[in-house]
Amino acid sequence: MERNNALYKRRQGYNTLGLIFAGCSVAFGLVFLGLILIKLFTAGAHAMITMPIFTQDTPSPNDVGGLRNAIVGSVMITGLGLLVGTPIGIMAGIYLAEFAEGSWLGKMTRFMNDILLSAPSIVIGLFIFALMVQGRNFSGWAGAMALALLVIPVVVRTTENMLRLVPNTLREAGYALGTPKWKLVSSVTLRAAKTGVMTGVLLAFARISGETAPLLFTALNNQFFSTNMSQPMANLPNVIYQYASQPYPSSNQLAWAGALLVTLAVLALNIIARLLGGKEQKSN
């Protein structure tokens, strides 16, 4: 009896130490996250109030200007990257979940997708640079293709996981009614997992919204307003990178404003993804 009490007290002590360590870790992370957000929102909001962020293009050093060209360029590049990467990712995820059970091609595809998912974004940018930029010129198309390669593995993984969560009873009911495999996938399993798949797409979009390295190798930047995807295009990540390193207060303010815009966009996308994920869990 005494031995059991000693063992219980020892385990209780370990549990208390673990809880204290976990609480200190959470507090440590939250403090620094709070400091970052406070600085970001105060500096970025001040710049957005005092500067023509949405009506003027990026200025020369130490001049007053805005981020109109960078905002438009970022929307075009990320939008095209998402448009290219999403269908490929969804189709590959459907193949892995519904058609590739036990096949060597499915195992190889899943393995390559895991590698692509963990690959640094700068490696993707360097690959597209060698494929589309070297010997030619920087362009919005190259930037969109680099971002598409970042979108694909996220969408593939999410689509496969969401389809695997669909109960097999739905598939069996479809087969019992004589439904072809392709019809079953498109009308039953994919429709049942559509909220989860959409969540994965939104998370992929949130990931590429702030990527700098791939665009530095591909789209580069452009001080002027341009919608020509065949030429270098302005984008928020590179504007933030360039203007934050300049020794001029006006340029630094533009960098803070751009960082705030990217943060708000990513925050909004993550909130939408969480809401969609919550609806999916409730429906199940």
Buried (B, 14 or more C-beta within 10 A) or exposed (E): EEEEEEEEEEEEEEEEEEEEEEEEEEEEEEEEEEEEEEEBBEBBEBBBEEBBBEEBBBBEEEEEBBBBBBBBBBBBBBEBBBEBBBEBBBEBBBBBBBEBEEEEEBEEBBEEBEEBEEBEBBEBBBBBBEEBBEEEEBBBBBBBBBBBBBBBBBBBBBBBBBBBBBEEEBBEEBEEEEBEEEEBBEEBBBEBBEBBBBBBBBBBBBBBBBBBBBBBBBBBBBBEBBEEBEBBBBBBBBBBBBBBEBEBEBBBBBBBBBBBBBBEBBEEBBEBBEEBBEEBEEEE
